């Protein structure tokens, strides 16, 4: 069984930064791509960022390009989301998720492609 535990959320003013972490259990972390999603109140969960199993490929939703950076440390079984220049519209619960297929290099933005999810961490950006 895989467990994903997010941390690093909080309240920040517009223009500020936060770094989210997602720690994974299990020895196979390094074999799988990872993704970050977010869900704002009353909205569907949306894709934010993807990183391939080896960290060599990343992909972002247009609204966060140039502001957010996804990375991973396979030795620590952790994936990160560095969020800069935060905007009120970034307010949401942020979730990390593990790809259902090992070794993927091409970006995966569909929720259906991920099989394990964390519990989420709240990010609130005040104006």
Order of alpha helices (4+ residues) and beta strands (2+ residues): beta-beta-beta-beta-beta-beta-beta-beta-beta-beta-beta
